[in-house]
Amino acid sequence: MDKDITLHFFCGKMAAGKSTLAKHLSEKHNALLLEEDNWLSQLYPGEITDISGYIKYSGRFNY
C-alpha cells in the first residue's frame, strides 16, 4: 500500500471560508470530511443556540 495520507486541520475566524474549502477538498479528493458542527447538531439538536451551549456540549467530547 503506497498511498500517501494527508490530514488537513482548519482553524480560523468565523465566515473565513474554512468549511467551504474543507468541503471542496473532500469532494476533489473523494476524502472523508469530519465536521464538529455537524456532529454536535446531530447529537444535541436544538441545544446549541449560543456560545455557552457550544461550550457545554462540545466539552462532552474527549478529543
N, C-alpha and C positions, 0 to 999 in steps of 0.2 A: 504494500500500500504506500504509494509515493505521493499522496496528496498533501499539499500544504494546508494548514488550518490557520485561519485568521480570526481573531476576536476583535470586534470594534466596540468600544465603550464610549458613549457620548455623554457629555455633561456641559451645561451652559445655561444661559438665561432663557426664560420662558419666551416662546414665539421666535426663537432664533433659527428654526428650521431643523432641529435635531431629529424629530420624528419623521419628517419628510425625507431627509437624507437616509435615515435608517431603513425606511420602507423601500426607497429606491434601490439601495444596495442589496437588500434581501431579495427583491424581485429580480434584479440584474444577475445575481449570483445563485439564484434558487437556494437561498440560505434560510436558516431559522432566525426568526425575529422574536425576541423576548422583550415585552414591554411592561414595566411596573404598573403604569396607569391601567392597562388592560387587566392585569391580574387583580389589582385592587378593586376595580369596578365590578368584576365578576364575583369576587369573594365577599364584598361588602356593598351590595347595590344600594344606592341612595344614602349611604352613611358618610361619605366624604364630600362635604359641601364647603369646607373652609380649611385653612391651614392646620387648625387644631385637630380636625378629623383626620387629615392626612397623617399628622404625627402619631396620633393614637393608633390608627390601623396599619400604617406602614411599619411601625415599631414592632408589630407582631411577627414580622419576618425575621428569621435568624439567618442573615446573609452569610 
